[in-house]
Amino acid sequence: MYWTTWQLLDSLLPTGGFAHSYGLETAYQGGLVTDCLSVQRFAINLLQNTAGLLLPFVFAGHKFRIPECWLELNKILHAMLTNHVVRKASLAQGSAFLRTASIVFTEYPELKKMRTSCYAPTATNPHHAPLFGVICGLLGVDATTAQRSYLFMGL
């Protein structure tokens, strides 16, 4: 299980926290991040925001890892992410993660089924948080480790 967790957190995996700055670049350009203390504040705020908004979706995805429940979680998160930049990033990360996971973890046909469901006319692309929970659950990563891993990716 630990190797699987490290595989999901590997910076060479082109998804997750290593594929997106979570607003750090914009904060720097806007003068909000200028020194070590402001970087620390930014990181703390990011982790608090992630814990409050996204960790419940990671946990729920882990708990209810069947495609029907995942689609419902995905729709709810889509409605809650009102900032179009954040929504777009979540969808891009989720799409890349599902594409990669369905190719790497072929022993889980659910992933291919989930990827196929994204092509339905009324479907939306997958958001990263619930999908991360689903995949961690399928791979046998416990819920606490999945949530800690998700927070780690934000750093």
PyMOL commands that set and color helices and strands:
alter all, ss='L'
color gray80, all
select helices_A, chain A and resi 2-9+16-19+24-29+36-63+67-80+84-104+109-117+128-138+143-153
alter helices_A, ss='H'
color red, helices_A
deselect
rebuild
show_as cartoon
